[in-house]
Amino acid sequence: MSGVVGAVPLQQEYDVVVVGSGGGALTGAALAAKAGLATLVLERTDLVGGTSAYSGGACWLPGSDVQQRSGLPDSTEGARTYLNAVLDRPENARVEALLRQAPRLVAELEADPLMELEWIPFSEYYDAPGRVPMGRSIQPRSIRRDELDPAVAAVVRPPVERDRAGRGGRATLSGGQALIGRLAAMVVRDGGTIATGHHVTGLRRAQDGRADTVLAEGPHGQVEVRARRGILVAAGGFEGSPERRSQRGTPGDAAWTMAPRGTNTGEIIDAAAAIGAATDWSGGGWFCPGLLQPDGSGSFTLGFRGGLMVDQTGRRYANECLPYDRFGRTMAEAPERVPSWFVFDSRESGRLPAIAMPEGDPADHLAAGTWVTAPTVDGLAAATGLDPARLTATVERFNRFAASGTDEDFGRGEDEYDTFFAGAGDPNKALVPVDQPPFYAARFVLSDLGTKGGLVTDADGRVLDTVGVAIPGLYATSNSTASVFGSAYPGPGAPLGAAMAYASLAVEDMARC
């Protein structure tokens, strides 16, 4: 029996209630519905997918048949070696659960005719033992919108540049939209309900201590829904809440986050804490340099193939080609780095030599002052308020590095990730001189793909209380939890892969109840 999607009336009880509709949430919902459990997804907005829909759809799920088919030197043991090298304090039980579950989850998803997965070349983020050359991440294949249930296709959140402009999605869903569209279609096909426009406001425990009730405000008023098997919280972090960011010392700003506007404000995490759940905010966030937009928002930016970043003193402070989270964390280390200025020249006809989502129109940036231009570096310094002598010296030093092929300050171009997006620099393709006037400077802020502090969970995705005991009936995954990776970001799709793996473990535990 097919399920439903949209602003629909709810039943009073389901087996499984999922809060959120990102990749982790819908993985859990799809597997629960497939197992014959009456499943409800509660989504706050009118569209499903959250930040996952904005993503490239990469999933860090090592050791699966997808990597083996592609001939990669990937394995569970290699991934274990890699995580042990890059994580500060590996939580062995949770890490082992992730590594054990990843290939099993991929096999289960691939067995479904609605899910097709493939390897994508995208370098992992640390030069460490166990790293796979050109990466081990996988992603769903693109799918045409008309291949999906029309009701599902109508509610998949568009790419960020279209969503922010109030435009609909494209005819072909790729990356994160493909992941969300495929998973949502699985949920509905197998009888699940995806209820949009339902803002969860609280949770309740029964007299026996079990978390069994979800309170929400929906299009038909206040509702209470009981979960017979379990509640899965997978509704993002608190990145959209200025107050919660301030309280928890999270760098950046709610205006600069990549979360869909008006979402991910952390109420569900607080609701779980109110019924006894433990929390951990130490992971901070999944950070990135953000191209400041004329409206004050930030744009996820990666793949710098030219130019240089300077702080408010006119000095470089990092390898601009670092993986985005590592660069963002370096940016957050000193107040003079937010905002920064990215200096580039005219060799790409005044376009930003990087991938920014969205980039925006250069003319709009120049009119708003988020970009400035000048015929000389001295003139650029005057337009930005930077010290002319310092900026000129910084650019000249960078150009000498480009000529020699060696970045003596930060080693730009020495790692495979540095050159993954690079163009035609010579002798080091990651080092391109800034010497073709007119010159430009774009203002950059500290953006994020979400926060990564939240509910404390165990290896089965069960939420723990403040003394470390699992709260019966309550599970969590995605950015609603304290990340298994701590402050690290191992590689492309680490947030999605972990969210999906722990969602599947949670559903397995619910099915045993």
C-alpha positions in Angstrom: 0.0 0.0 0.0 1.4 3.4 -1.0 2.0 6.1 1.6 1.4 9.8 1.3 3.4 13.0 1.3 2.5 16.6 2.0 0.6 18.6 4.6 -1.6 15.6 5.5 -3.6 14.7 8.7 -1.9 12.3 11.0 -2.9 9.2 12.8 -2.5 9.0 16.6 0.0 6.2 16.5 2.8 4.8 14.3 5.5 2.3 14.9 8.3 4.7 14.1 8.3 8.5 14.1 11.2 10.3 12.4 11.8 14.0 13.0 13.5 15.6 10.0 13.8 14.7 6.3 17.5 14.8 5.5 19.6 11.9 4.3 19.9 10.3 7.7 16.2 10.7 8.5 14.9 9.3 5.2 17.4 6.4 5.3 15.9 5.4 8.7 12.3 6.0 7.4 12.9 4.0 4.2 14.3 1.0 6.1 11.6 1.1 8.7 8.8 1.2 6.1 10.5 -1.5 4.1 10.6 -3.7 7.3 6.8 -3.3 7.5 6.8 -0.7 10.3 4.2 2.0 10.2 6.4 5.0 9.6 5.9 8.8 9.9 8.3 11.5 8.9 7.7 14.9 10.3 9.3 17.8 8.3 9.1 21.4 9.5 9.0 23.0 6.1 7.0 22.4 2.9 10.0 20.8 1.2 12.0 17.7 2.1 15.7 17.1 2.2 17.1 19.9 4.4 20.8 20.7 3.9 21.3 17.2 2.5 19.4 18.3 -0.6 21.9 21.1 -1.1 24.9 18.7 -0.9 26.7 16.9 -3.6 25.2 13.7 -2.2 28.5 12.1 -1.4 28.4 9.4 1.3 31.4 8.2 3.2 30.4 4.6 3.6 33.7 2.6 3.2 34.2 -1.1 2.4 31.2 -1.6 0.2 30.7 -3.4 -3.1 30.5 0.0 -4.9 34.2 0.7 -4.1 35.2 -2.9 -4.9 33.4 -2.7 -8.3 35.4 0.5 -9.1 38.7 -1.2 -8.3 39.6 1.0 -5.4 42.1 0.0 -2.7 39.3 0.5 -0.1 38.5 -1.8 2.8 37.0 -1.7 6.2 40.4 -2.2 7.7 41.8 0.7 5.6 39.0 3.0 6.8 39.7 2.0 10.4 43.4 2.9 10.0 42.4 6.2 8.4 40.0 7.1 11.2 42.4 6.1 13.9 44.9 8.5 12.3 42.7 11.5 11.8 40.3 11.5 14.8 41.4 13.1 18.0 39.7 10.7 20.4 38.1 7.8 18.5 35.0 6.4 20.2 35.9 2.8 19.5 32.4 1.3 19.9 30.7 3.9 17.7 33.5 3.9 15.1 33.4 0.1 14.9 29.6 0.2 14.5 29.9 2.7 11.6 32.6 0.6 9.9 30.6 -2.6 10.3 27.4 -1.1 9.2 28.6 0.8 6.2 28.9 -2.1 3.7 25.8 -3.8 5.0 23.8 -0.6 4.6 25.1 0.0 1.0 24.2 -3.6 0.1 20.7 -3.1 1.5 20.1 0.1 -0.3 21.5 -1.2 -3.6 19.1 -4.2 -3.4 16.3 -1.7 -3.9 15.4 -0.9 -7.5 14.9 2.8 -6.5 18.5 3.2 -5.4 21.6 3.2 -7.6 25.0 4.1 -6.2 28.4 4.9 -7.8 31.9 5.9 -6.8 32.9 9.5 -7.4 36.5 10.7 -7.5 36.9 13.3 -4.7 40.0 13.3 -2.5 39.8 12.6 1.2 40.7 15.5 3.5 43.8 14.2 5.3 47.1 12.8 4.1 47.1 9.9 6.6 47.5 6.1 6.6 44.5 4.4 5.1 43.7 7.2 2.7 42.4 6.1 -0.6 43.8 8.0 -3.6 41.0 10.1 -5.2 38.7 9.1 -2.3 36.3 6.3 -1.3 33.1 8.2 -1.2 30.0 7.1 -3.2 26.8 8.9 -4.3 23.4 8.1 -5.8 23.1 8.2 -9.6 21.1 11.1 -11.0 17.5 10.4 -11.7 14.9 12.2 -13.7 12.1 13.9 -11.8 9.5 12.1 -13.9 10.9 8.7 -12.8 9.7 9.4 -9.2 6.2 9.4 -7.7 4.9 12.9 -8.7 4.0 13.8 -5.1 7.5 13.0 -4.0 9.2 14.8 -6.9 7.1 17.9 -6.1 8.5 18.3 -2.5 12.3 17.6 -3.0 14.1 20.8 -2.0 15.9 22.4 -5.0 19.7 23.1 -5.2 20.7 26.0 -2.9 21.2 28.6 -5.6 17.6 28.0 -6.9 16.0 27.5 -3.5 17.4 30.8 -2.2 16.0 32.6 -5.3 12.6 31.0 -4.9 12.9 28.9 -8.0 11.9 25.2 -8.4 14.2 22.3 -9.0 15.5 21.0 -12.3 14.1 18.2 -14.4 17.0 15.9 -13.4 17.8 15.4 -9.7 21.5 15.0 -9.0 23.7 14.8 -6.0 21.8 15.5 -2.8 18.5 15.9 -4.6 18.9 12.4 -6.1 19.6 10.9 -2.7 16.6 12.6 -1.1 14.3 11.9 -4.0 15.2 8.2 -4.1 14.9 7.7 -0.4 11.6 9.6 -0.1 10.2 7.6 -3.0 11.1 4.4 -1.1 9.4 5.6 2.0 6.1 6.4 0.2 6.2 3.3 -2.0 6.3 1.1 1.1 3.5 2.8 2.9 5.2 5.5 4.9 3.9 9.0 5.5 6.0 12.1 5.0 4.1 15.0 6.6 5.4 18.4 5.6 4.7 21.6 7.5 5.0 20.0 11.0 7.3 21.7 13.5 8.1 19.4 16.4 7.9 21.3 19.6 8.4 18.7 22.3 8.9 15.0 23.4 7.3 13.1 26.2 8.2 10.0 28.2 5.6 7.5 29.5 5.4 6.5 33.2 7.7 3.6 32.5 10.4 6.0 31.2 10.0 5.2 27.5 10.1 8.2 25.1 6.9 7.5 23.2 5.2 10.8 22.2 6.1 13.6 19.8 4.4 17.0 20.0 4.2 19.1 16.9 2.5 22.2 15.4 1.1 21.4 12.0 -1.2 22.9 9.4 -4.1 21.3 11.3 -3.0 22.6 14.7 -1.2 21.1 17.6 -0.9 17.3 17.4 0.5 14.5 19.6 1.7 11.3 17.9 2.7 8.2 19.8 5.6 6.0 18.6 5.2 2.3 19.5 8.7 1.3 18.5 10.8 4.4 18.6 11.4 8.1 17.8 14.3 8.9 15.6 15.6 12.5 15.9 17.4 13.5 12.7 16.5 17.2 12.2 19.8 18.9 11.8 21.7 21.0 14.4 21.2 24.4 15.9 23.1 26.3 13.2 20.1 28.5 12.4 19.7 29.8 15.9 21.9 32.9 16.8 21.0 32.4 20.5 22.0 28.8 20.7 25.2 29.4 18.7 26.1 32.1 21.2 25.3 30.0 24.2 27.4 27.1 23.0 30.4 29.1 21.7 29.9 28.0 18.1 32.0 30.1 15.6 30.3 31.8 12.7 26.9 33.2 12.4 23.4 31.9 11.7 23.1 34.3 8.8 26.1 32.5 7.2 25.1 28.9 7.6 24.1 26.8 4.6 21.1 25.3 6.3 17.8 26.2 4.5 16.5 29.4 5.9 14.2 29.2 8.9 15.3 25.6 9.7 17.7 23.8 12.0 17.3 26.0 15.1 17.8 23.2 17.6 14.5 23.0 19.4 14.3 19.2 19.0 17.7 18.8 20.7 16.5 20.9 23.6 13.3 18.9 23.7 15.3 15.7 24.1 17.5 17.3 26.8 14.4 18.4 28.6 13.4 14.7 29.1 16.8 13.7 30.3 19.1 13.4 27.2 22.8 14.1 27.5 24.4 16.7 25.2 27.9 17.4 23.9 28.7 20.6 22.0 32.5 20.1 21.6 32.5 19.2 17.9 31.6 22.7 16.9 30.5 22.5 13.3 31.3 21.4 9.7 32.9 24.7 8.7 33.8 26.3 5.3 34.9 29.6 3.9 31.8 31.5 2.9 31.6 34.0 0.1 29.6 36.8 1.6 26.5 37.7 -0.4 24.9 41.1 -0.9 22.0 40.0 1.3 24.3 39.1 4.2 24.2 35.3 3.7 27.2 33.1 3.1 27.9 30.7 0.2 29.7 27.4 0.6 33.0 27.8 -1.2 35.6 25.2 -2.2 38.0 24.3 -5.0 40.1 27.5 -5.2 42.1 27.3 -8.4 43.7 30.8 -8.2 43.9 33.8 -5.9 44.9 34.2 -2.3 43.2 34.8 1.0 44.3 37.5 3.4 43.1 38.6 6.8 42.4 42.2 7.9 46.1 42.9 8.2 46.7 41.9 4.6 48.5 38.7 5.4 47.9 35.1 4.2 47.2 32.7 7.0 46.7 29.3 5.4 46.8 27.2 2.3 43.8 28.3 0.4 43.4 24.9 -1.2 42.9 23.1 2.1 39.8 21.0 2.5 37.0 23.5 3.4 36.4 22.4 7.0 40.2 22.6 7.7 40.4 26.1 6.2 37.2 27.2 8.1 38.7 26.0 11.4 41.9 27.9 10.6 39.8 31.0 9.8 38.0 30.6 13.2 41.3 30.7 15.1 41.8 34.5 15.0 39.2 37.4 15.0 41.1 39.3 12.3 40.3 36.4 9.8 36.6 37.0 9.9 35.9 38.6 7.5 38.8 37.9 5.2 39.5 39.2 1.7 40.1 36.8 -1.3 42.3 38.6 -3.8 42.2 37.5 -7.5 42.8 38.9 -10.9 41.1 39.0 -14.3 42.4 35.8 -15.8 38.9 34.3 -15.6 37.2 37.5 -16.8 36.3 38.7 -13.4 34.7 35.5 -12.2 35.7 34.0 -8.9 38.4 31.3 -9.4 36.6 28.9 -7.1 33.3 27.0 -6.7 30.8 29.0 -4.7 27.2 27.8 -4.2 25.7 30.2 -5.0 28.3 32.6 -6.4 26.0 35.4 -7.2 26.3 38.0 -10.0 29.7 39.8 -9.9 27.9 43.1 -10.8 25.6 42.7 -7.8 28.6 42.0 -5.6 30.4 45.1 -6.8 27.4 47.2 -6.4 26.9 46.0 -2.8 30.6 46.2 -1.9 31.0 42.5 -1.1 33.5 42.6 -4.0 35.7 45.5 -4.9 37.9 46.1 -7.9 40.9 48.3 -8.9 43.5 48.6 -11.6 46.3 48.1 -9.2 47.0 46.2 -6.0 47.5 49.5 -4.2 44.1 50.6 -5.4 42.6 47.3 -4.2 44.1 48.0 -0.8 42.5 51.4 -0.7 39.1 49.9 -1.6 39.3 47.2 1.0 40.8 49.3 3.8 43.9 47.0 3.9 47.4 48.3 4.4 48.8 49.0 0.9 52.4 48.1 1.7 51.4 44.9 3.4 49.0 43.7 0.7 51.4 44.5 -2.1 54.2 42.6 -0.3 51.8 39.6 0.3 50.8 39.5 -3.4 54.4 39.8 -4.6 55.5 37.0 -2.3 52.7 34.8 -3.5 53.6 35.5 -7.1 57.2 34.5 -6.4 55.9 31.2 -5.0 53.8 30.7 -8.2 56.9 31.3 -10.3 59.0 28.8 -8.4 56.3 26.3 -7.9 56.8 26.1 -4.1 54.6 27.7 -1.5 57.2 28.3 1.2 54.6 29.5 3.7 51.8 26.9 3.6 52.7 24.2 1.1 49.9 24.9 -1.3 49.9 22.2 -4.1 51.7 19.5 -2.1 48.7 17.4 -1.4 46.4 15.7 -3.9 43.4 17.6 -2.6 45.2 20.9 -3.4 45.4 20.0 -7.1 42.0 18.3 -7.4 40.2 21.4 -8.6 43.3 23.2 -10.0 43.7 24.5 -13.5 46.8 25.1 -15.6 49.3 26.7 -13.3 53.0 25.9 -14.0 55.2 24.6 -12.5 52.7 24.1 -9.6 49.1 24.0 -11.0 47.7 25.0 -7.6 49.8 28.2 -7.6 48.6 30.7 -10.2 50.1 34.2 -10.1 47.8 37.2 -9.4 49.2 39.6 -12.0 46.5 40.4 -14.6 44.7 43.7 -13.9 42.1 44.8 -13.0 42.3 43.1 -9.6 39.4 42.0 -7.4 38.8 41.2 -3.7 35.8 39.3 -2.4 34.8 39.4 1.2 34.7 36.0 3.0 33.1 35.0 6.2 33.0 31.7 8.3 30.2 29.6 7.0 29.1 26.1 7.9 27.3 23.1 6.6 25.7 22.6 10.0 26.7 22.3 13.7 27.9 18.9 15.0 27.2 19.1 18.7 24.0 17.7 20.1 22.6 14.5 21.6 24.9 11.8 23.0 24.3 8.4 21.4 25.6 4.9 21.6 26.7 2.4 18.9 23.0 1.6 18.1 22.0 5.2 17.7 20.2 5.2 21.1 20.1 8.5 23.0 21.9 8.3 26.3 20.9 10.1 29.5 23.2 12.2 31.7 24.5 9.1 33.5 25.1 7.2 30.2 22.0 5.0 30.2 20.0 4.6 27.0 16.6 6.3 27.1 14.1 3.6 25.9 12.4 4.5 22.6 14.7 7.5 21.8 17.2 7.5 19.0 19.1 10.1 17.1 21.5 10.7 14.2 22.7 13.4 11.8 23.7 16.8 13.1 21.2 16.4 15.9 23.9 14.4 17.6 27.4 14.8 18.9 29.4 13.6 15.8 31.4 10.3 16.0 34.2 12.3 14.2 34.6 14.8 16.9 36.2 18.0 15.5 37.5 16.1 12.4 35.9 15.9 8.9 37.5 12.8 7.4 36.3 13.1 3.8 33.5 13.9 1.3 30.2 12.7 2.6 31.3 12.0 6.2 28.3 13.8 7.7 25.8 12.0 5.4 27.5 8.6 5.6 27.5 8.6 9.3 24.0 9.9 9.6 22.7 7.2 7.3 24.6 4.4 9.0 23.4 5.3 12.5 19.9 5.7 11.3 19.9 2.2 9.9 21.4 0.9 13.2 18.6 2.7 15.1 15.9 1.1 13.0 17.4 -2.3 13.4 17.3 -1.8 17.2 13.7 -0.6 17.0 12.7 -3.7 14.9 14.1 -5.9 17.7 11.9 -4.2 20.3 
